Amino acid sequence: MPNNSLAAGAAGDVYKSKEEIPIMSNAGKTGLVVTAHPGDFVWRAGGAIALHVKKGYRVKIACLSFGERGESQFAWKEAGATMEKVKAGRRDEAQRAAEMLGAEIEFFDAGDYPLRLTDKHFDRMVDIYRELNPSFVLTHALEDPYNFDHPNAAHFAQETRVVAQAMGHKPGAKYTYSAPPVFLFEPHQPEMCNFKPQVILNIDEVWEIKRKTFEILAAQKHLWAYYERVALQRGVQGGRNTGKPMTYGEAYQRLFPMAMEELA
């Protein structure tokens, strides 16, 4: 029976719930989420974050922007809205959402619509990989014709993941790092983004946490019901593929092949 964890499974697996694992069973293991905007890590990966935290993982979110221009519709409708107020509000939402899920969060403030990542941002992301040595990485799909910040964030996550391995980058630095598997979380319109739901993660045991986290994101309340429907749909698909009950799921696409010694 496969471990219900993104750090242990092959492309095409549907992960199954197991009895609760003691919190120290994964002590020392880590996960990294690279997200373009605050809402993305909640809608698309909130279940994975909460589930792995519950299993004892340290999870860190690298939030590249505050979503202040294109991801804050309701915030801009408030009287007296300014860029400073919107950014401050979204930062507060993201911080509280991360805390509810049990994760750390670091803000890059790299702009929104468009996302403008600099060499300084790049070096910091490489440092995060080396400091955290994550067991897995979650980030955006490789394509998204509706939001170019998303594939840009995915490319940034991938390139820094590779550069972190390079001994010639900051030579002499001491670190322990092995390039982790990358899982792409589900975009808003997967059929338009060439997204393949190869992995369905059972998030039943943490669904209530994820759903409550939605309500922190007041600037995007129009998406609450939509992403609940997405979770229910993936839960149905997960159940059909395992023959075991699953109500809520999250879909991921694996970026690299999984090396295995047996298929069962």
Backbone torsions as a table, in degrees:
resi	resn	phi	psi	omega
1	MET	NA	125.0	-177.4
2	PRO	-69.8	148.2	175.6
3	ASN	-66.0	136.3	179.7
4	ASN	-78.3	70.3	-175.6
5	SER	-152.4	142.2	178.0
6	LEU	-69.9	-17.9	-178.2
7	ALA	-81.0	-5.7	-177.1
8	ALA	-143.3	89.8	178.1
9	GLY	174.0	154.4	-177.9
10	ALA	-96.4	158.3	174.5
11	ALA	-56.8	134.7	-179.6
12	GLY	97.0	-15.7	178.1
13	ASP	-68.4	148.4	168.5
14	VAL	-114.0	117.4	-171.3
15	TYR	-79.3	140.3	-174.0
16	LYS	-112.7	146.1	176.2
17	SER	-66.8	144.5	173.8
18	LYS	-125.3	174.0	175.1
19	GLU	-60.5	156.4	-175.3
20	GLU	-58.5	132.6	-178.3
21	ILE	-93.1	135.1	178.3
22	PRO	-53.8	141.1	-171.5
23	ILE	-59.1	-27.6	-176.9
24	MET	-88.2	-0.2	-175.1
25	SER	-65.0	-25.7	179.4
26	ASN	-117.4	24.0	-179.9
27	ALA	-56.1	131.9	-178.9
28	GLY	96.7	-17.1	177.7
29	LYS	-83.3	150.6	-175.7
30	THR	-136.8	159.6	174.1
31	GLY	-135.8	150.2	-178.8
32	LEU	-126.8	133.9	176.6
33	VAL	-119.5	122.5	177.8
34	VAL	-110.2	110.5	-172.2
35	THR	-122.9	141.0	178.9
36	ALA	-71.0	-41.1	-172.4
37	HIS	-134.1	162.5	-179.5
38	PRO	-58.4	-44.4	-176.3
39	GLY	-66.0	-28.9	-172.7
40	ASP	-60.1	-42.3	-176.9
41	PHE	-72.4	-20.8	177.3
42	VAL	-81.2	-57.4	-176.7
43	TRP	-59.1	-45.0	-165.6
44	ARG	-97.6	-26.3	-173.7
45	ALA	-136.9	9.5	-178.1
46	GLY	-59.7	-36.3	178.5
47	GLY	-66.7	-45.2	179.3
48	ALA	-62.5	-40.5	180.0
49	ILE	-62.7	-53.5	-177.6
50	ALA	-62.3	-38.8	-178.3
51	LEU	-64.7	-45.4	-178.0
52	HIS	-72.3	-34.1	173.6
53	VAL	-61.0	-42.7	179.0
54	LYS	-61.4	-30.6	180.0
55	LYS	-85.2	0.1	174.9
56	GLY	105.2	2.9	178.1
57	TYR	-75.9	147.2	165.1
58	ARG	-90.2	122.3	-178.4
59	VAL	-116.7	131.1	178.5
60	LYS	-118.6	138.1	176.9
61	ILE	-108.8	125.8	170.4
62	ALA	-100.3	106.0	-176.3
63	CYS	-99.4	110.6	-168.3
64	LEU	-76.6	-26.6	176.7
65	SER	-144.8	173.2	176.6
66	PHE	-93.8	-0.1	-177.4
67	GLY	64.2	33.1	-168.4
68	GLU	-75.5	-21.5	-178.1
69	ARG	-98.2	-55.0	-172.3
70	GLY	-106.1	-4.1	-174.4
71	GLU	-117.2	23.4	-172.7
72	SER	-139.1	48.6	-171.9
73	GLN	-55.2	-50.1	-176.0
74	PHE	-71.9	-29.4	178.0
75	ALA	-64.1	-37.6	-178.6
76	TRP	-75.0	-13.9	178.1
77	LYS	-85.4	-9.1	179.3
78	GLU	-75.2	144.2	179.5
79	ALA	-61.0	135.6	176.9
80	GLY	77.4	15.0	-178.9
81	ALA	-63.0	135.3	174.1
82	THR	-133.1	166.1	178.8
83	MET	-58.4	-42.5	-178.8
84	GLU	-63.8	-42.3	-179.5
85	LYS	-68.0	-41.9	-179.8
86	VAL	-64.2	-45.7	179.3
87	LYS	-62.0	-42.4	179.9
88	ALA	-63.9	-40.3	178.5
89	GLY	-65.4	-43.1	179.9
90	ARG	-68.9	-35.3	176.5
91	ARG	-61.9	-44.7	179.1
92	ASP	-61.7	-44.3	178.5
93	GLU	-59.8	-47.4	-177.8
94	ALA	-63.6	-40.8	179.9
95	GLN	-63.5	-44.1	-179.1
96	ARG	-69.6	-36.1	177.7
97	ALA	-65.0	-44.7	178.5
98	ALA	-60.9	-43.1	179.8
99	GLU	-63.2	-39.8	179.1
100	MET	-64.6	-36.8	179.0
101	LEU	-77.7	-15.0	178.9
102	GLY	92.7	15.5	-175.0
103	ALA	-106.6	160.8	168.9
104	GLU	-85.5	157.9	175.7
105	ILE	-142.7	139.5	175.7
106	GLU	-126.6	131.2	-176.3
107	PHE	-100.1	133.4	179.7
108	PHE	-96.7	-23.9	179.8
109	ASP	51.2	52.6	-174.6
110	ALA	-97.4	16.9	178.2
111	GLY	88.3	163.5	-175.2
112	ASP	-144.1	133.2	178.9
113	TYR	49.2	60.9	12.4
114	PRO	-103.4	160.8	172.1
115	LEU	-78.7	126.0	-177.0
116	ARG	-123.4	93.3	-178.0
117	LEU	-88.4	137.9	-175.3
118	THR	-109.8	175.6	175.5
119	ASP	-61.6	-34.7	177.9
120	LYS	-64.0	-43.4	176.5
121	HIS	-61.6	-41.7	-178.8
122	PHE	-60.3	-49.2	-179.5
123	ASP	-61.8	-38.7	179.6
124	ARG	-65.6	-38.9	-179.8
125	MET	-66.1	-39.8	175.6
126	VAL	-60.7	-43.2	178.7
127	ASP	-61.4	-39.3	179.7
128	ILE	-62.3	-44.5	177.0
129	TYR	-56.6	-45.9	-177.1
130	ARG	-70.7	-36.8	179.5
131	GLU	-70.5	-40.3	-173.1
132	LEU	-88.3	-33.1	-174.8
133	ASN	45.9	62.7	-170.9
134	PRO	-68.0	148.7	175.0
135	SER	-77.0	-23.5	177.3
136	PHE	-157.3	159.4	176.9
137	VAL	-126.6	136.1	173.4
138	LEU	-114.9	132.1	177.6
139	THR	-155.2	-170.7	-172.7
140	HIS	-77.9	165.5	173.5
141	ALA	-65.8	158.1	-176.1
142	LEU	-73.5	-20.0	-178.9
143	GLU	-130.8	146.2	172.3
144	ASP	-166.2	96.1	-177.8
145	PRO	-68.6	-10.6	-179.6
146	TYR	-94.2	-17.2	-175.1
147	ASN	-154.1	100.4	-175.6
148	PHE	-74.0	-16.4	174.4
149	ASP	-61.4	-32.9	-175.7
150	HIS	-67.4	-55.5	177.1
151	PRO	-65.2	-29.0	175.7
152	ASN	-63.5	-40.1	177.1
153	ALA	-66.1	-39.5	179.0
154	ALA	-63.7	-43.5	178.7
155	HIS	-63.0	-42.2	178.7
156	PHE	-60.7	-44.3	179.2
157	ALA	-62.5	-40.1	-178.2
158	GLN	-72.1	-45.4	-176.2
159	GLU	-65.2	-42.9	179.9
160	THR	-68.4	-32.0	175.6
161	ARG	-58.6	-41.4	-178.7
162	VAL	-74.6	-45.0	-177.8
163	VAL	-63.3	-30.5	179.0
164	ALA	-60.1	-22.0	178.0
165	GLN	-80.5	-18.1	-170.5
166	ALA	-76.5	117.0	-179.7
167	MET	-64.4	-23.5	-180.0
168	GLY	-80.4	-6.5	174.4
169	HIS	-87.9	113.9	-173.9
170	LYS	53.9	60.1	-178.1
171	PRO	-58.2	141.4	-178.6
172	GLY	96.4	-13.8	178.5
173	ALA	-68.2	140.9	-179.7
174	LYS	-98.8	126.0	-179.8
175	TYR	-163.1	160.0	171.9
176	THR	-118.7	115.7	-173.6
177	TYR	-150.0	134.7	173.9
178	SER	-132.5	124.4	-175.1
179	ALA	-55.1	122.5	-173.2
180	PRO	-86.7	163.5	171.9
181	PRO	-64.8	149.8	-179.1
182	VAL	-117.6	130.5	176.0
183	PHE	-116.6	129.3	179.7
184	LEU	-93.7	123.6	-179.5
185	PHE	-83.5	164.4	-167.7
186	GLU	-70.8	126.8	176.5
187	PRO	-76.1	171.3	-176.5
188	HIS	-63.0	-39.2	177.7
189	GLN	-126.0	83.2	-171.7
190	PRO	-59.6	-34.6	-178.0
191	GLU	-67.5	-17.8	178.0
192	MET	-95.1	-4.1	-173.1
193	CYS	-119.1	13.8	-178.6
194	ASN	52.8	37.3	-179.5
195	PHE	-86.6	131.1	179.3
196	LYS	-113.4	112.7	-178.4
197	PRO	-76.2	77.7	-175.5
198	GLN	-78.5	-25.4	-177.3
199	VAL	-126.8	130.7	172.8
200	ILE	-118.7	117.8	-177.6
201	LEU	-94.8	126.2	177.9
202	ASN	-75.5	116.2	-177.9
203	ILE	-115.1	21.7	-178.3
204	ASP	-53.7	-44.9	-173.2
205	GLU	-70.9	-13.0	178.6
206	VAL	-123.1	10.0	-176.1
207	TRP	-58.0	-43.9	-176.9
208	GLU	-60.5	-35.9	176.3
209	ILE	-65.2	-47.1	-179.7
210	LYS	-60.9	-44.5	-177.4
211	ARG	-64.0	-40.0	177.5
212	LYS	-65.1	-31.6	178.9
213	THR	-66.6	-31.7	175.9
214	PHE	-51.8	-42.8	-171.2
215	GLU	-71.4	-12.4	173.0
216	ILE	-73.0	-29.7	-174.4
217	LEU	-86.2	68.2	-177.2
218	ALA	-63.2	-28.0	-178.8
219	ALA	-69.7	-11.6	-179.9
220	GLN	-133.9	40.0	-175.3
221	LYS	-64.6	-18.3	177.5
222	HIS	-67.2	-11.8	-178.7
223	LEU	-99.6	-6.8	-175.6
224	TRP	-57.2	-54.3	-176.1
225	ALA	-67.3	-35.8	-178.8
226	TYR	-59.8	-48.0	-175.9
227	TYR	-77.0	-17.8	169.3
228	GLU	-69.7	-39.9	177.0
229	ARG	-64.2	-39.5	177.9
230	VAL	-60.3	-45.2	-179.5
231	ALA	-63.1	-39.2	178.4
232	LEU	-66.2	-41.3	179.6
233	GLN	-63.7	-44.1	179.1
234	ARG	-68.3	-30.7	175.5
235	GLY	-64.2	-41.7	176.3
236	VAL	-60.3	-45.5	-179.5
237	GLN	-65.2	-39.3	177.8
238	GLY	-63.1	-42.8	178.7
239	GLY	-63.8	-39.8	180.0
240	ARG	-66.7	-31.5	-178.2
241	ASN	-82.9	-16.7	-179.8
242	THR	-111.9	-21.5	-173.9
243	GLY	75.3	11.7	179.6
244	LYS	-120.6	150.1	-177.3
245	PRO	-59.1	134.4	173.4
246	MET	-151.7	124.8	-179.5
247	THR	-98.8	-44.6	-176.3
248	TYR	-122.5	135.4	179.4
249	GLY	-139.5	161.9	170.1
250	GLU	-123.5	137.7	-178.5
251	ALA	-101.7	142.2	179.2
252	TYR	-137.6	151.2	172.3
253	GLN	-113.1	129.2	-179.3
254	ARG	-83.4	131.7	-175.5
255	LEU	-83.3	-33.5	-177.5
256	PHE	-120.6	154.8	178.7
257	PRO	-67.6	155.4	177.9
258	MET	-99.5	125.3	177.0
259	ALA	-83.5	126.6	-176.1
260	MET	-134.4	157.3	176.8
261	GLU	-102.9	-14.0	173.4
262	GLU	-155.5	154.4	-174.0
263	LEU	-89.9	-22.4	-176.6
264	ALA	-76.7	NA	NA
